Amino acid sequence: LTDQVTHSVDEVNSHVEAMTHSVFEVDGVEAKKKLVQQLASGTGRRSLFMRTKHQARKLAKQLTESGVPSVDLHGNLSQPARDRNLAAFSSGSARVLVATDIAARGVHVDGVELVVHVDPPMEHKAYLHRSGRTARAGSDGDVVTVVLPEQRRDTQHLLRKAGISVRPQEVTAESAQAQALVGD
């Protein structure tokens, strides 16, 4: 060909270099609850991902009641409610967005510092889409997957398929690793 042009896009499982991934292993449900509360409590924007609509709604309510302004985003909300909650998160009046995978694609909000996989996703593509809510437009960001003992093997397999290499760490809400992500 003469004057040929080549176009390319990132591979399906490529990840952003400015994104750091962590796996925080906890020893039980109560430790997980405390860690998630701690991670959500920072001053910057955070997106927390859950598997079910019910759990997303419940966690957003619990966080708000504990002093962390939060909104939920899932398929049971009407479009006006989704728009209202997303606007609250975008404006900063809600610092935390608790969502199902409905928000993993097509939702863009600047300045999301931290993505927490409260419930690890079922497949690696969902992991990459959820994680992609941070480290956008040249910014850096952190991604944390919270893992219960019975989820360790599935999470290792998921991360391997996603092309993410990270060493799991045993973490509590009081650990230095958690405190570093919470910030102010």
Secondary structure, DSSP 8 states (H G I E B T S, - for coil): --S--------TT---TTEEEEEEE-SSHHHHHHHHHHHHTSSSEEEEE-SSHHHHHHHHHHHHHTT--EEEE-TTS-HHHHHHHHHHHHHTSS-EEEE-GGGSSS---TTEEEEEESS--SSHHHHHHHHTTSS-TT--EEEEEEE-GGGHHHHHHHHHHHT-----EE--TTSHHHHHHH--
